[in-house]
Amino acid sequence: MINVNKIREDFPILNRMINGKPLIYFDNAATSQTPRQVIDVIVDYYTNYNANIHRGVHTLSQEATDLYEQARAKIQKHFNAKHSHEIILTSGTTHGINLVANGFSSLLNSNDEVLVSALEHHSNIVPWQMLCERTGATLKVIPMNEKGELIMSDYNDLLSKNTKLVFVNHISNALGTINPIAEIISKAHAVGAAVLVDGAQSCPHVQPDVQALDVDFYVASAHKMCGPTGVGLLYGKEEWLNKLPPYQGGGEMIDEVTFEQTTYAGLPHKFEAGTPNICGGIAFGAAVDYMNAIGFDAIATYEHELLEYATNALSEIEGLRIYGTAKEKTSVISFNIEGIHPYDIGTILDKMGIAVRTGHHCAQPIMDFFKIPGTVRASFAFYNTKAEIDALVNGVNKAKMMLS
Ligand SMILES: *Cc1c(COP(=O)(O)O)cnc(C)c1O
């Protein structure tokens, strides 16, 4: 059970006033807020441990290295990776996807096909388009229906022995749809294709088990799960990470360098060129600890309650349409009111202290599917309350009155 009043005390930003009103933060799908427990780790790092890692003999460097590697181990345990060297610490989801897409440049040719879902964030589309330009491989799209669910019979038809890669998000940031990734992965494997899952939206809500899923690559960002910006993870199966060439060259990722030839470091360092976001990595570990202390089952149950409550209340507003009505859905509501631009609703809500996102949510193909320029998106986290949702519904009603 979530004790929301107690949890809210962990988030200092929730005491802020915006335009004279208490902040109501419903933009969690863009970035989550940071609890005191994680902020304290960041302050502690720069106060007591700041040093470069992995190469110092001095005490400070060794302590920083230990904290960084402990964080990697926490992340490994959380995602249930078999080996800690299968966890590559990146700058975020986008970095992880680009790393893998770049690595496949030498593994694909013009007979190959790669499949992307219609529900993707731009960062899980554009790097693959660039890969297809480099290799001549063909990009095909798994379509969705009016509810925002992938059409699995079409996916079956698209799969063939030419399919080399499938990339799909676990949960859609624009609509909240939870995709059947276990089925997507097993069907891809049946034709010999590898799968990358974009977990940027799932990690705040569920605890993925990469071994049980048998997924080849899984990427996420710390800042969507109570951690800082600029850090994330790429999980890759050991055999895949060994097969892919390094992404960036530099310090940390080498074994031996001469002007004639360089040999690369082993995993995970082969993919971690340069000084990493050391403090961010350590704080990412603290965020994983924080969320686990609350518990993902409790989080999922509570957020589902918020989703149902908000869906019912918003649906009462005449002229309001919700986009994304999948059966399996997380706490994201994308909506429009007939005849009103989403931006105008967002602006009026901001005057009331309510933060929502408006626009295409980095998923223009989804907006094109519904033939709209964008939506208003309210996304809820475990520190939100039903009283805040009541304020949102009041705010939307007020905006509707002012604008129509
Ligand atoms: C936020 C998000 C991304 C991009 O994450 P970054 O942290 O900006 O790299 C990718 N995919 C989905 C589904 C997202 O929600």
The ligand as a Tripos MOL2 file, in Angstrom:
@<TRIPOS>MOLECULE
LIG
   15    15     1     0     0
SMALL
NO_CHARGES

@<TRIPOS>ATOM
      1 C1         11.8370    9.6110  -22.8700 C.3       1 LIG1
      2 C2         11.8130    8.5440  -23.8630 C.ar      1 LIG1
      3 C3         12.9030    8.3100  -24.7030 C.ar      1 LIG1
      4 C4         14.1200    9.1750  -24.7140 C.3       1 LIG1
      5 O1         14.7720    9.1760  -23.4970 O.3       1 LIG1
      6 P1         16.0160   10.1660  -23.2660 P.3       1 LIG1
      7 O2         16.2200   10.1330  -21.7890 O.co2     1 LIG1
      8 O3         15.5880   11.5170  -23.7800 O.co2     1 LIG1
      9 O4         17.1700    9.6170  -24.0320 O.co2     1 LIG1
     10 C5         12.8150    7.2630  -25.5780 C.ar      1 LIG1
     11 N1         11.7420    6.4660  -25.6300 N.ar      1 LIG1
     12 C6         10.6730    6.6550  -24.8350 C.ar      1 LIG1
     13 C7          9.5140    5.7210  -24.9190 C.3       1 LIG1
     14 C8         10.6780    7.7180  -23.9350 C.ar      1 LIG1
     15 O5          9.6200    7.9000  -23.1510 O.3       1 LIG1
@<TRIPOS>BOND
     1     1     2 1
     2     2     3 ar
     3     2    14 ar
     4     3     4 1
     5     3    10 ar
     6     4     5 1
     7     5     6 1
     8     6     7 2
     9     6     8 1
    10     6     9 1
    11    10    11 ar
    12    11    12 ar
    13    12    13 1
    14    12    14 ar
    15    14    15 1
@<TRIPOS>SUBSTRUCTURE
     1 LIG1         1 GROUP 0 **** ****
